């Protein structure tokens, strides 16, 4: 299984300013057992062909943010 490389920070990441909402998300991150969720999601993408996929845990976190903050796909991307 091939996943996109997401470890390196992008130029946009370097422009992020500290904000209260970021520390709130850190608090949520610390209370959820992410390794257990990652293990549950790990078998979702099993194709050996095609473009590399994004890690399932990252996509799950994105969906959570979208639901919590009522974001459209475009707003989430922004």
PyMOL Python script that loads the backbone (N, CA, C, O; Angstrom):
from pymol import cmd

cmd.read_pdbstr("""\
ATOM      1  N   UNK A   1       0.841  -1.165   0.000  1.00  0.00           N
ATOM      2  CA  UNK A   1       0.000   0.000   0.000  1.00  0.00           C
ATOM      3  C   UNK A   1       0.891   1.233   0.000  1.00  0.00           C
ATOM      4  O   UNK A   1       1.863   1.306   0.752  1.00  0.00           O
ATOM      5  N   UNK A   2       0.567   2.171  -0.819  1.00  0.00           N
ATOM      6  CA  UNK A   2       1.367   3.375  -0.932  1.00  0.00           C
ATOM      7  C   UNK A   2       0.573   4.579  -0.447  1.00  0.00           C
ATOM      8  O   UNK A   2      -0.564   4.794  -0.869  1.00  0.00           O
ATOM      9  N   UNK A   3       1.178   5.366   0.443  1.00  0.00           N
ATOM     10  CA  UNK A   3       0.535   6.580   0.955  1.00  0.00           C
ATOM     11  C   UNK A   3       1.370   7.782   0.594  1.00  0.00           C
ATOM     12  O   UNK A   3       2.594   7.694   0.491  1.00  0.00           O
ATOM     13  N   UNK A   4       0.702   8.917   0.398  1.00  0.00           N
ATOM     14  CA  UNK A   4       1.411  10.160   0.108  1.00  0.00           C
ATOM     15  C   UNK A   4       2.273  10.549   1.308  1.00  0.00           C
ATOM     16  O   UNK A   4       1.921  10.281   2.457  1.00  0.00           O
ATOM     17  N   UNK A   5       3.384  11.172   1.024  1.00  0.00           N
ATOM     18  CA  UNK A   5       4.267  11.651   2.078  1.00  0.00           C
ATOM     19  C   UNK A   5       3.719  12.972   2.625  1.00  0.00           C
ATOM     20  O   UNK A   5       3.594  13.946   1.883  1.00  0.00           O
ATOM     21  N   UNK A   6       3.393  13.008   3.913  1.00  0.00           N
ATOM     22  CA  UNK A   6       2.816  14.217   4.505  1.00  0.00           C
ATOM     23  C   UNK A   6       3.643  14.733   5.679  1.00  0.00           C
ATOM     24  O   UNK A   6       3.197  15.625   6.401  1.00  0.00           O
ATOM     25  N   UNK A   7       4.827  14.192   5.877  1.00  0.00           N
ATOM     26  CA  UNK A   7       5.635  14.560   7.040  1.00  0.00           C
ATOM     27  C   UNK A   7       6.280  15.932   6.909  1.00  0.00           C
ATOM     28  O   UNK A   7       6.447  16.629   7.909  1.00  0.00           O
ATOM     29  N   UNK A   8       6.637  16.325   5.719  1.00  0.00           N
ATOM     30  CA  UNK A   8       7.319  17.602   5.535  1.00  0.00           C
ATOM     31  C   UNK A   8       6.309  18.737   5.545  1.00  0.00           C
ATOM     32  O   UNK A   8       5.277  18.669   4.878  1.00  0.00           O
ATOM     33  N   UNK A   9       6.616  19.787   6.310  1.00  0.00           N
ATOM     34  CA  UNK A   9       5.743  20.957   6.347  1.00  0.00           C
ATOM     35  C   UNK A   9       5.800  21.702   5.026  1.00  0.00           C
ATOM     36  O   UNK A   9       6.848  21.779   4.384  1.00  0.00           O
ATOM     37  N   UNK A  10       4.672  22.243   4.634  1.00  0.00           N
ATOM     38  CA  UNK A  10       4.605  23.019   3.400  1.00  0.00           C
ATOM     39  C   UNK A  10       4.876  24.491   3.708  1.00  0.00           C
ATOM     40  O   UNK A  10       5.003  24.881   4.869  1.00  0.00           O
ATOM     41  N   UNK A  11       4.960  25.287   2.667  1.00  0.00           N
ATOM     42  CA  UNK A  11       5.121  26.728   2.834  1.00  0.00           C
ATOM     43  C   UNK A  11       3.938  27.295   3.616  1.00  0.00           C
ATOM     44  O   UNK A  11       4.114  28.161   4.473  1.00  0.00           O
ATOM     45  N   UNK A  12       2.736  26.806   3.321  1.00  0.00           N
ATOM     46  CA  UNK A  12       1.536  27.276   4.028  1.00  0.00           C
ATOM     47  C   UNK A  12       1.618  26.948   5.517  1.00  0.00           C
ATOM     48  O   UNK A  12       1.179  27.739   6.352  1.00  0.00           O
ATOM     49  N   UNK A  13       2.180  25.782   5.854  1.00  0.00           N
ATOM     50  CA  UNK A  13       2.327  25.415   7.262  1.00  0.00           C
ATOM     51  C   UNK A  13       3.189  26.427   8.010  1.00  0.00           C
ATOM     52  O   UNK A  13       2.931  26.718   9.179  1.00  0.00           O
ATOM     53  N   UNK A  14       4.185  26.953   7.360  1.00  0.00           N
ATOM     54  CA  UNK A  14       5.071  27.915   8.021  1.00  0.00           C
ATOM     55  C   UNK A  14       4.395  29.262   8.248  1.00  0.00           C
ATOM     56  O   UNK A  14       4.878  30.071   9.040  1.00  0.00           O
ATOM     57  N   UNK A  15       3.287  29.508   7.563  1.00  0.00           N
ATOM     58  CA  UNK A  15       2.580  30.776   7.711  1.00  0.00           C
ATOM     59  C   UNK A  15       1.461  30.733   8.755  1.00  0.00           C
ATOM     60  O   UNK A  15       0.830  31.753   9.031  1.00  0.00           O
ATOM     61  N   UNK A  16       1.217  29.564   9.330  1.00  0.00           N
ATOM     62  CA  UNK A  16       0.151  29.431  10.321  1.00  0.00           C
ATOM     63  C   UNK A  16       0.509  30.231  11.566  1.00  0.00           C
ATOM     64  O   UNK A  16       1.612  30.127  12.102  1.00  0.00           O
ATOM     65  N   UNK A  17      -0.447  31.025  12.007  1.00  0.00           N
ATOM     66  CA  UNK A  17      -0.261  31.857  13.194  1.00  0.00           C
ATOM     67  C   UNK A  17      -0.923  31.150  14.372  1.00  0.00           C
ATOM     68  O   UNK A  17      -1.955  30.499  14.208  1.00  0.00           O
ATOM     69  N   UNK A  18      -0.332  31.277  15.556  1.00  0.00           N
ATOM     70  CA  UNK A  18      -0.942  30.666  16.739  1.00  0.00           C
ATOM     71  C   UNK A  18      -2.338  31.235  16.948  1.00  0.00           C
ATOM     72  O   UNK A  18      -2.548  32.445  16.866  1.00  0.00           O
ATOM     73  N   UNK A  19      -3.279  30.353  17.216  1.00  0.00           N
ATOM     74  CA  UNK A  19      -4.669  30.760  17.387  1.00  0.00           C
ATOM     75  C   UNK A  19      -5.300  29.855  18.437  1.00  0.00           C
ATOM     76  O   UNK A  19      -4.895  28.703  18.595  1.00  0.00           O
ATOM     77  N   UNK A  20      -6.293  30.376  19.155  1.00  0.00           N
ATOM     78  CA  UNK A  20      -6.954  29.608  20.215  1.00  0.00           C
ATOM     79  C   UNK A  20      -7.499  28.277  19.695  1.00  0.00           C
ATOM     80  O   UNK A  20      -7.409  27.255  20.377  1.00  0.00           O
ATOM     81  N   UNK A  21      -8.058  28.293  18.498  1.00  0.00           N
ATOM     82  CA  UNK A  21      -8.653  27.064  17.964  1.00  0.00           C
ATOM     83  C   UNK A  21      -7.598  25.976  17.770  1.00  0.00           C
ATOM     84  O   UNK A  21      -7.912  24.790  17.877  1.00  0.00           O
ATOM     85  N   UNK A  22      -6.361  26.361  17.489  1.00  0.00           N
ATOM     86  CA  UNK A  22      -5.301  25.362  17.330  1.00  0.00           C
ATOM     87  C   UNK A  22      -4.986  24.674  18.655  1.00  0.00           C
ATOM     88  O   UNK A  22      -4.764  23.464  18.691  1.00  0.00           O
ATOM     89  N   UNK A  23      -4.966  25.444  19.745  1.00  0.00           N
ATOM     90  CA  UNK A  23      -4.698  24.820  21.041  1.00  0.00           C
ATOM     91  C   UNK A  23      -5.875  23.954  21.478  1.00  0.00           C
ATOM     92  O   UNK A  23      -5.680  22.944  22.153  1.00  0.00           O
ATOM     93  N   UNK A  24      -7.107  24.341  21.097  1.00  0.00           N
ATOM     94  CA  UNK A  24      -8.274  23.497  21.395  1.00  0.00           C
ATOM     95  C   UNK A  24      -8.141  22.158  20.678  1.00  0.00           C
ATOM     96  O   UNK A  24      -8.455  21.111  21.246  1.00  0.00           O
ATOM     97  N   UNK A  25      -7.676  22.190  19.436  1.00  0.00           N
ATOM     98  CA  UNK A  25      -7.494  20.953  18.689  1.00  0.00           C
ATOM     99  C   UNK A  25      -6.384  20.107  19.291  1.00  0.00           C
ATOM    100  O   UNK A  25      -6.459  18.879  19.256  1.00  0.00           O
ATOM    101  N   UNK A  26      -5.358  20.739  19.842  1.00  0.00           N
ATOM    102  CA  UNK A  26      -4.305  19.987  20.533  1.00  0.00           C
ATOM    103  C   UNK A  26      -4.878  19.245  21.731  1.00  0.00           C
ATOM    104  O   UNK A  26      -4.512  18.100  21.996  1.00  0.00           O
ATOM    105  N   UNK A  27      -5.789  19.912  22.462  1.00  0.00           N
ATOM    106  CA  UNK A  27      -6.420  19.264  23.612  1.00  0.00           C
ATOM    107  C   UNK A  27      -7.211  18.033  23.174  1.00  0.00           C
ATOM    108  O   UNK A  27      -7.136  16.984  23.814  1.00  0.00           O
ATOM    109  N   UNK A  28      -7.967  18.162  22.086  1.00  0.00           N
ATOM    110  CA  UNK A  28      -8.735  17.034  21.561  1.00  0.00           C
ATOM    111  C   UNK A  28      -7.782  15.925  21.126  1.00  0.00           C
ATOM    112  O   UNK A  28      -8.028  14.747  21.387  1.00  0.00           O
ATOM    113  N   UNK A  29      -6.709  16.302  20.473  1.00  0.00           N
ATOM    114  CA  UNK A  29      -5.725  15.320  20.004  1.00  0.00           C
ATOM    115  C   UNK A  29      -5.181  14.490  21.168  1.00  0.00           C
ATOM    116  O   UNK A  29      -4.952  13.289  21.031  1.00  0.00           O
ATOM    117  N   UNK A  30      -4.979  15.136  22.301  1.00  0.00           N
ATOM    118  CA  UNK A  30      -4.391  14.449  23.454  1.00  0.00           C
ATOM    119  C   UNK A  30      -5.349  13.506  24.166  1.00  0.00           C
ATOM    120  O   UNK A  30      -4.897  12.610  24.879  1.00  0.00           O
ATOM    121  N   UNK A  31      -6.662  13.677  23.998  1.00  0.00           N
ATOM    122  CA  UNK A  31      -7.597  12.812  24.726  1.00  0.00           C
ATOM    123  C   UNK A  31      -8.134  11.650  23.882  1.00  0.00           C
ATOM    124  O   UNK A  31      -8.749  10.730  24.420  1.00  0.00           O
ATOM    125  N   UNK A  32      -7.906  11.687  22.564  1.00  0.00           N
ATOM    126  CA  UNK A  32      -8.393  10.613  21.697  1.00  0.00           C
ATOM    127  C   UNK A  32      -7.279   9.606  21.447  1.00  0.00           C
ATOM    128  O   UNK A  32      -6.124   9.984  21.248  1.00  0.00           O
ATOM    129  N   UNK A  33      -7.622   8.346  21.459  1.00  0.00           N
ATOM    130  CA  UNK A  33      -6.658   7.274  21.213  1.00  0.00           C
ATOM    131  C   UNK A  33      -6.501   7.088  19.701  1.00  0.00           C
ATOM    132  O   UNK A  33      -7.124   6.204  19.113  1.00  0.00           O
ATOM    133  N   UNK A  34      -5.671   7.920  19.078  1.00  0.00           N
ATOM    134  CA  UNK A  34      -5.507   7.907  17.626  1.00  0.00           C
ATOM    135  C   UNK A  34      -4.897   6.610  17.096  1.00  0.00           C
ATOM    136  O   UNK A  34      -5.321   6.150  16.035  1.00  0.00           O
ATOM    137  N   UNK A  35      -3.925   5.997  17.776  1.00  0.00           N
ATOM    138  CA  UNK A  35      -3.377   4.739  17.243  1.00  0.00           C
ATOM    139  C   UNK A  35      -4.438   3.649  17.081  1.00  0.00           C
ATOM    140  O   UNK A  35      -4.393   2.876  16.124  1.00  0.00           O
ATOM    141  N   UNK A  36      -5.385   3.588  18.008  1.00  0.00           N
ATOM    142  CA  UNK A  36      -6.447   2.586  17.897  1.00  0.00           C
ATOM    143  C   UNK A  36      -7.340   2.872  16.683  1.00  0.00           C
ATOM    144  O   UNK A  36      -7.719   1.955  15.953  1.00  0.00           O
ATOM    145  N   UNK A  37      -7.667   4.133  16.477  1.00  0.00           N
ATOM    146  CA  UNK A  37      -8.482   4.509  15.318  1.00  0.00           C
ATOM    147  C   UNK A  37      -7.706   4.248  14.030  1.00  0.00           C
ATOM    148  O   UNK A  37      -8.266   3.754  13.050  1.00  0.00           O
ATOM    149  N   UNK A  38      -6.420   4.580  14.036  1.00  0.00           N
ATOM    150  CA  UNK A  38      -5.593   4.340  12.849  1.00  0.00           C
ATOM    151  C   UNK A  38      -5.547   2.855  12.498  1.00  0.00           C
ATOM    152  O   UNK A  38      -5.597   2.491  11.324  1.00  0.00           O
ATOM    153  N   UNK A  39      -5.452   2.011  13.503  1.00  0.00           N
ATOM    154  CA  UNK A  39      -5.422   0.569  13.262  1.00  0.00           C
ATOM    155  C   UNK A  39      -6.751   0.109  12.653  1.00  0.00           C
ATOM    156  O   UNK A  39      -6.767  -0.737  11.759  1.00  0.00           O
ATOM    157  N   UNK A  40      -7.851   0.662  13.134  1.00  0.00           N
ATOM    158  CA  UNK A  40      -9.167   0.303  12.605  1.00  0.00           C
ATOM    159  C   UNK A  40      -9.306   0.720  11.147  1.00  0.00           C
ATOM    160  O   UNK A  40      -9.904   0.004  10.344  1.00  0.00           O
ATOM    161  N   UNK A  41      -8.751   1.884  10.809  1.00  0.00           N
ATOM    162  CA  UNK A  41      -8.878   2.422   9.457  1.00  0.00           C
ATOM    163  C   UNK A  41      -7.822   1.895   8.483  1.00  0.00           C
ATOM    164  O   UNK A  41      -7.945   2.100   7.275  1.00  0.00           O
ATOM    165  N   UNK A  42      -6.811   1.234   8.978  1.00  0.00           N
ATOM    166  CA  UNK A  42      -5.647   0.887   8.150  1.00  0.00           C
ATOM    167  C   UNK A  42      -5.957  -0.013   6.958  1.00  0.00           C
ATOM    168  O   UNK A  42      -5.217   0.008   5.975  1.00  0.00           O
ATOM    169  N   UNK A  43      -6.999  -0.779   7.015  1.00  0.00           N
ATOM    170  CA  UNK A  43      -7.310  -1.701   5.921  1.00  0.00           C
ATOM    171  C   UNK A  43      -8.299  -1.142   4.906  1.00  0.00           C
ATOM    172  O   UNK A  43      -8.759  -1.873   4.030  1.00  0.00           O
ATOM    173  N   UNK A  44      -8.629   0.130   5.008  1.00  0.00           N
ATOM    174  CA  UNK A  44      -9.620   0.699   4.096  1.00  0.00           C
ATOM    175  C   UNK A  44      -9.126   0.797   2.663  1.00  0.00           C
ATOM    176  O   UNK A  44      -9.904   0.589   1.731  1.00  0.00           O
ATOM    177  N   UNK A  45      -7.874   1.105   2.469  1.00  0.00           N
ATOM    178  CA  UNK A  45      -7.332   1.268   1.127  1.00  0.00           C
ATOM    179  C   UNK A  45      -6.302   0.184   0.900  1.00  0.00           C
ATOM    180  O   UNK A  45      -5.242   0.179   1.526  1.00  0.00           O
ATOM    181  N   UNK A  46      -6.613  -0.727   0.010  1.00  0.00           N
ATOM    182  CA  UNK A  46      -5.689  -1.843  -0.181  1.00  0.00           C
ATOM    183  C   UNK A  46      -5.237  -2.017  -1.625  1.00  0.00           C
ATOM    184  O   UNK A  46      -4.560  -2.996  -1.939  1.00  0.00           O
ATOM    185  N   UNK A  47      -5.594  -1.093  -2.506  1.00  0.00           N
ATOM    186  CA  UNK A  47      -5.220  -1.223  -3.908  1.00  0.00           C
ATOM    187  C   UNK A  47      -3.725  -0.995  -4.098  1.00  0.00           C
ATOM    188  O   UNK A  47      -3.151  -0.068  -3.527  1.00  0.00           O
ATOM    189  N   UNK A  48      -3.117  -1.829  -4.887  1.00  0.00           N
ATOM    190  CA  UNK A  48      -1.684  -1.672  -5.177  1.00  0.00           C
ATOM    191  C   UNK A  48      -1.474  -0.832  -6.434  1.00  0.00           C
ATOM    192  O   UNK A  48      -0.351  -0.448  -6.759  1.00  0.00           O
ATOM    193  N   UNK A  49      -2.575  -0.553  -7.135  1.00  0.00           N
ATOM    194  CA  UNK A  49      -2.488   0.242  -8.360  1.00  0.00           C
ATOM    195  C   UNK A  49      -3.028   1.645  -8.126  1.00  0.00           C
ATOM    196  O   UNK A  49      -3.730   1.903  -7.149  1.00  0.00           O
ATOM    197  N   UNK A  50      -2.688   2.538  -9.036  1.00  0.00           N
ATOM    198  CA  UNK A  50      -3.193   3.899  -8.965  1.00  0.00           C
ATOM    199  C   UNK A  50      -2.282   4.812  -8.170  1.00  0.00           C
ATOM    200  O   UNK A  50      -1.222   4.406  -7.692  1.00  0.00           O
ATOM    201  N   UNK A  51      -2.715   6.042  -8.041  1.00  0.00           N
ATOM    202  CA  UNK A  51      -1.933   7.047  -7.320  1.00  0.00           C
ATOM    203  C   UNK A  51      -1.928   6.726  -5.829  1.00  0.00           C
ATOM    204  O   UNK A  51      -2.874   6.131  -5.315  1.00  0.00           O
ATOM    205  N   UNK A  52      -0.862   7.121  -5.137  1.00  0.00           N
ATOM    206  CA  UNK A  52      -0.812   6.895  -3.695  1.00  0.00           C
ATOM    207  C   UNK A  52      -1.975   7.615  -3.006  1.00  0.00           C
ATOM    208  O   UNK A  52      -2.361   8.713  -3.406  1.00  0.00           O
ATOM    209  N   UNK A  53      -2.515   6.994  -1.986  1.00  0.00           N
ATOM    210  CA  UNK A  53      -3.618   7.610  -1.250  1.00  0.00           C
ATOM    211  C   UNK A  53      -3.072   8.387  -0.057  1.00  0.00           C
ATOM    212  O   UNK A  53      -1.932   8.201   0.369  1.00  0.00           O
ATOM    213  N   UNK A  54      -3.921   9.259   0.463  1.00  0.00           N
ATOM    214  CA  UNK A  54      -3.574   9.932   1.707  1.00  0.00           C
ATOM    215  C   UNK A  54      -3.805   8.941   2.845  1.00  0.00           C
ATOM    216  O   UNK A  54      -4.645   8.049   2.722  1.00  0.00           O
ATOM    217  N   UNK A  55      -3.079   9.082   3.943  1.00  0.00           N
ATOM    218  CA  UNK A  55      -3.284   8.164   5.069  1.00  0.00           C
ATOM    219  C   UNK A  55      -4.730   8.236   5.568  1.00  0.00           C
ATOM    220  O   UNK A  55      -5.268   9.331   5.735  1.00  0.00           O
ATOM    221  N   UNK A  56      -5.363   7.090   5.808  1.00  0.00           N
ATOM    222  CA  UNK A  56      -6.757   7.089   6.246  1.00  0.00           C
ATOM    223  C   UNK A  56      -7.007   7.892   7.529  1.00  0.00           C
ATOM    224  O   UNK A  56      -8.052   8.528   7.661  1.00  0.00           O
ATOM    225  N   UNK A  57      -6.061   7.869   8.471  1.00  0.00           N
ATOM    226  CA  UNK A  57      -6.255   8.617   9.713  1.00  0.00           C
ATOM    227  C   UNK A  57      -6.336  10.115   9.429  1.00  0.00           C
ATOM    228  O   UNK A  57      -7.160  10.813  10.019  1.00  0.00           O
ATOM    229  N   UNK A  58      -5.497  10.604   8.542  1.00  0.00           N
ATOM    230  CA  UNK A  58      -5.529  12.016   8.200  1.00  0.00           C
ATOM    231  C   UNK A  58      -6.868  12.388   7.564  1.00  0.00           C
ATOM    232  O   UNK A  58      -7.440  13.430   7.885  1.00  0.00           O
ATOM    233  N   UNK A  59      -7.364  11.544   6.669  1.00  0.00           N
ATOM    234  CA  UNK A  59      -8.649  11.810   6.030  1.00  0.00           C
ATOM    235  C   UNK A  59      -9.784  11.771   7.057  1.00  0.00           C
ATOM    236  O   UNK A  59     -10.726  12.560   6.969  1.00  0.00           O
ATOM    237  N   UNK A  60      -9.700  10.866   8.022  1.00  0.00           N
ATOM    238  CA  UNK A  60     -10.695  10.783   9.088  1.00  0.00           C
ATOM    239  C   UNK A  60     -10.704  12.070   9.912  1.00  0.00           C
ATOM    240  O   UNK A  60     -11.768  12.604  10.228  1.00  0.00           O
ATOM    241  N   UNK A  61      -9.520  12.563  10.256  1.00  0.00           N
ATOM    242  CA  UNK A  61      -9.423  13.806  11.029  1.00  0.00           C
ATOM    243  C   UNK A  61     -10.007  14.977  10.242  1.00  0.00           C
ATOM    244  O   UNK A  61     -10.651  15.856  10.816  1.00  0.00           O
ATOM    245  N   UNK A  62      -9.786  14.988   8.951  1.00  0.00           N
ATOM    246  CA  UNK A  62     -10.335  16.045   8.101  1.00  0.00           C
ATOM    247  C   UNK A  62     -11.860  16.015   8.133  1.00  0.00           C
ATOM    248  O   UNK A  62     -12.504  17.059   8.229  1.00  0.00           O
ATOM    249  N   UNK A  63     -12.431  14.824   8.053  1.00  0.00           N
ATOM    250  CA  UNK A  63     -13.893  14.693   8.111  1.00  0.00           C
ATOM    251  C   UNK A  63     -14.450  15.144   9.458  1.00  0.00           C
ATOM    252  O   UNK A  63     -15.530  15.730   9.525  1.00  0.00           O
ATOM    253  N   UNK A  64     -13.710  14.870  10.525  1.00  0.00           N
ATOM    254  CA  UNK A  64     -14.135  15.330  11.852  1.00  0.00           C
ATOM    255  C   UNK A  64     -14.158  16.852  11.889  1.00  0.00           C
ATOM    256  O   UNK A  64     -15.129  17.448  12.356  1.00  0.00           O
ATOM    257  N   UNK A  65     -13.091  17.485  11.400  1.00  0.00           N
ATOM    258  CA  UNK A  65     -13.055  18.957  11.373  1.00  0.00           C
ATOM    259  C   UNK A  65     -14.205  19.526  10.557  1.00  0.00           C
ATOM    260  O   UNK A  65     -14.826  20.514  10.948  1.00  0.00           O
ATOM    261  N   UNK A  66     -14.481  18.906   9.436  1.00  0.00           N
ATOM    262  CA  UNK A  66     -15.557  19.377   8.567  1.00  0.00           C
ATOM    263  C   UNK A  66     -16.899  19.308   9.298  1.00  0.00           C
ATOM    264  O   UNK A  66     -17.707  20.232   9.204  1.00  0.00           O
ATOM    265  N   UNK A  67     -17.134  18.224  10.019  1.00  0.00           N
ATOM    266  CA  UNK A  67     -18.395  18.070  10.749  1.00  0.00           C
ATOM    267  C   UNK A  67     -18.487  19.027  11.939  1.00  0.00           C
ATOM    268  O   UNK A  67     -19.530  19.645  12.152  1.00  0.00           O
ATOM    269  N   UNK A  68     -17.414  19.155  12.712  1.00  0.00           N
ATOM    270  CA  UNK A  68     -17.439  20.003  13.902  1.00  0.00           C
ATOM    271  C   UNK A  68     -17.629  21.476  13.569  1.00  0.00           C
ATOM    272  O   UNK A  68     -18.349  22.189  14.269  1.00  0.00           O
ATOM    273  N   UNK A  69     -16.987  21.928  12.509  1.00  0.00           N
ATOM    274  CA  UNK A  69     -17.017  23.351  12.178  1.00  0.00           C
ATOM    275  C   UNK A  69     -17.978  23.684  11.047  1.00  0.00           C
ATOM    276  O   UNK A  69     -18.040  24.837  10.620  1.00  0.00           O
ATOM    277  N   UNK A  70     -18.731  22.701  10.549  1.00  0.00           N
ATOM    278  CA  UNK A  70     -19.727  22.942   9.507  1.00  0.00           C
ATOM    279  C   UNK A  70     -19.112  23.501   8.233  1.00  0.00           C
ATOM    280  O   UNK A  70     -19.652  24.432   7.635  1.00  0.00           O
ATOM    281  N   UNK A  71     -17.996  22.943   7.821  1.00  0.00           N
ATOM    282  CA  UNK A  71     -17.260  23.469   6.678  1.00  0.00           C
ATOM    283  C   UNK A  71     -17.684  22.793   5.376  1.00  0.00           C
ATOM    284  O   UNK A  71     -17.933  21.588   5.336  1.00  0.00           O
ATOM    285  N   UNK A  72     -17.760  23.588   4.320  1.00  0.00           N
ATOM    286  CA  UNK A  72     -17.961  23.020   2.987  1.00  0.00           C
ATOM    287  C   UNK A  72     -16.638  22.409   2.552  1.00  0.00           C
ATOM    288  O   UNK A  72     -15.618  22.602   3.214  1.00  0.00           O
ATOM    289  N   UNK A  73     -16.646  21.681   1.453  1.00  0.00           N
ATOM    290  CA  UNK A  73     -15.407  21.107   0.950  1.00  0.00           C
ATOM    291  C   UNK A  73     -14.395  22.200   0.632  1.00  0.00           C
ATOM    292  O   UNK A  73     -13.207  22.059   0.921  1.00  0.00           O
ATOM    293  N   UNK A  74     -14.875  23.299   0.032  1.00  0.00           N
ATOM    294  CA  UNK A  74     -13.975  24.401  -0.328  1.00  0.00           C
ATOM    295  C   UNK A  74     -13.412  25.090   0.917  1.00  0.00           C
ATOM    296  O   UNK A  74     -12.231  25.434   0.961  1.00  0.00           O
ATOM    297  N   UNK A  75     -14.258  25.288   1.922  1.00  0.00           N
ATOM    298  CA  UNK A  75     -13.802  25.935   3.154  1.00  0.00           C
ATOM    299  C   UNK A  75     -12.805  25.044   3.891  1.00  0.00           C
ATOM    300  O   UNK A  75     -11.832  25.532   4.464  1.00  0.00           O
ATOM    301  N   UNK A  76     -13.048  23.766   3.871  1.00  0.00           N
ATOM    302  CA  UNK A  76     -12.140  22.823   4.519  1.00  0.00           C
ATOM    303  C   UNK A  76     -10.766  22.860   3.844  1.00  0.00           C
ATOM    304  O   UNK A  76      -9.730  22.829   4.507  1.00  0.00           O
ATOM    305  N   UNK A  77     -10.783  22.927   2.533  1.00  0.00           N
ATOM    306  CA  UNK A  77      -9.529  22.986   1.780  1.00  0.00           C
ATOM    307  C   UNK A  77      -8.737  24.249   2.141  1.00  0.00           C
ATOM    308  O   UNK A  77      -7.513  24.221   2.269  1.00  0.00           O
ATOM    309  N   UNK A  78      -9.459  25.337   2.298  1.00  0.00           N
ATOM    310  CA  UNK A  78      -8.831  26.622   2.631  1.00  0.00           C
ATOM    311  C   UNK A  78      -8.222  26.550   4.029  1.00  0.00           C
ATOM    312  O   UNK A  78      -7.644  27.529   4.502  1.00  0.00           O
TER     313      UNK A  78
END
""", "prot")
cmd.dss("prot")
cmd.show_as("cartoon", "prot")
cmd.util.cbc("prot")
cmd.orient("prot")
